[in-house]
């Protein structure tokens, strides 16, 4: 009987690991819970169980299991943090302070625990002690992060002057972070300082930046209306802590712990649509598009983030294999709201992916009409419209767009590569093209496609040894790209290494899924490169190279 239980426990543990890695958090919580029940005194299983419960948003169950983990004598800042969140949610502020007393250190959980303790002190009317708590962790470059929470704590506590001062400092440290801009303009607007709020919003917009929540505040400020508080209460302010740390963890690829932080934020403030959206985007990144769509669909219809969520649903329909329905929905969104820049951007990208290049170019033109076409961020619209024009055989328009993109973002490696490679493949502007591609490689030294472009530029210039060196590196980085293997084969041939050339052409032929490269190399494999007329490749840029790095 014991062996059966042990096998079942091990099986549940392994299934839980797989589910959590796939962001199937409810399945993970169930498997790890069953594993922990099978060996309730095993701290490893108990820890996994409380983490999985939290990642699935089952905070009450997570707190129960976390409490047991601590009873087993296993110190764990994340478990203690969950208990502190539960107490803060229940407005048991003194209990939260006590629970978080021993949390600390430079881990995400330790930092969050200290900041949450400060929030509990502020909620208990001890704002001075709360700031002293933050002082204790402010060293090591954290003050710019902490000053934002000092501002929110003062605002929630009704200390308007302090909130504005801390808000100003947070804004000056990070003037282009949407959440800081939103919070500071709300503070200014609520204080009746509309002109100052206008300036903050104008500076943000001048960078080509936009965010639905900032836009919603701007609508109030434009009408000289007080926009309301950023955080309605202590729970809402503390939720922002988990939002910001959750985003940071997600960017680092720490999916399970990022999910825990985001779920703790949603638990503290169920109305925080911005956290819901981030969590859904994490599900998207893990390929859980149907689960993400449930979250997008559940966002309130009056949420400023609802239009973004509707666009995400359409994107997911495409990812789930229904591109026609995705295009139909996006078309309806754009028809209803022709100024929805994100919908236009996604629609253009989908049209380009579907090889509807003329339609994509037209959609990007509409997007540029909305954005103005002159902000630094607009480089991308010129770049993807340029790709669409190039694919539609409208090279003069494409070239003009690539040059415009570079005027807005002179060192953007994807644009430098695309224009440089195009010139190389056309046999024009070879030296300027080489310089462009070298700059692109300097900016993205591990991008196999860009290094391929450099090797091909050397090849076109007759510098075959240098071409081989770069193309060998490109093949190491992208070993199964038929275009790159074909290029290396050509370079080997010109360098006198004909056996290796045929080997690379064979690889190019075998990995080509579309057939164009297979057809191109067939004559080379039969008769050698010298039998091939000296015409450019079908390019100029492989389809995989055409996709913007976003």
C-alpha angles and dihedrals in degrees: 000000000000092000091052092052092047092050091049091049092050091047092051091048093052092045089050092052092052093046094048091048088054092047091244086140100170090053089047092051091051095048095045091045090055090046092051093048088054091057106016095174095053106106093200093057093041091051092050090049096054091046093050092048090051093046088054092051093250093133098161091055090043091054091049092053093040089055090054091048090056090047087058087063096251109137109219124169093199092054090048089048091055090053091049091051091050091053093046091050089053090048090244090140099165089050090051091052091051094045092053097042096106098039116109146109133102099293120108090249092048094050092044091050092054093047091046089052088054089052090052090051091049090049089053090056094259100120094151091055089046091057090046088054089053090047088061092062099032095099121095098048097300098118094088087057095042097048089066090058091045087057093049093046091051091047094050089046092054094248095137099172092050091045092053093048094049090041091054091051092049090049095048090051093050110014095167102049107112097217092051092046091050094048095046095047089049090053092048093046093048088053090052093248094133097154092057091046089051090055093050091050093046092052090050093049093046088068091060089253125142138169128178093233092051089047090052091053091047090057089058095044092050088057092046089243124144105251099209131244123313090223117029093200145350092283091054092048093049090048088064088061090060092043094056095043091044090055091049092050092047090054089052091053096246093138103170096047092041088055090051092053094046092048090050088053092050090047092054094044114020090181093061097111091174090066092047088054094051091049091050090050088054088054089050091052089053091051094251093131097152092053090047091051090056089059093045091050092049095057109111115263091236095052114118085226095056095091089053090049092051090053090050090053089055091048089052092051087058091049090049091057103265104107094155092059090044091053091046093052093046090049089054092048092052092045090052095043111019090180095060097119096187093051090050091049094050092043091053091049092050092048090051091049089051088051091246089138100163091049091047092052090051091050092050089050089056090048091053090050088056097044095042095239097243107083121100091249091059091076089091095058091052090047097051092041087052090053090050092050092047092051089048089055093250097129100164090057091044093050092049091052094049090051091049090050090053092049087059096040109017097183100043103137098206092055093043089051097046096048094040093048091047092054091046093051091048090050093237133119089008099167095045087045091052091051091050093050092047088055089049091052091049089054095043107023095168098049106113094198094054092046088051088056090053091050091049091050090054089048092053089049090053093247093132100166090054089045091054092049093053096039092051087055091048091052090051089055096040105024098169102042107118095206093055093045089050092050092050090050091054091048092049090051093052090047090056095254096122099159090055089046092058090047091056092046090052089052091048090052094047097049096042108109099178099050102232095104092041089057092046096052096043093084091045091054090049103040108008131248094291089069092059117092111244095253127139121263116263088254134068086184128005113250090245089055091052095065111100118240104243 
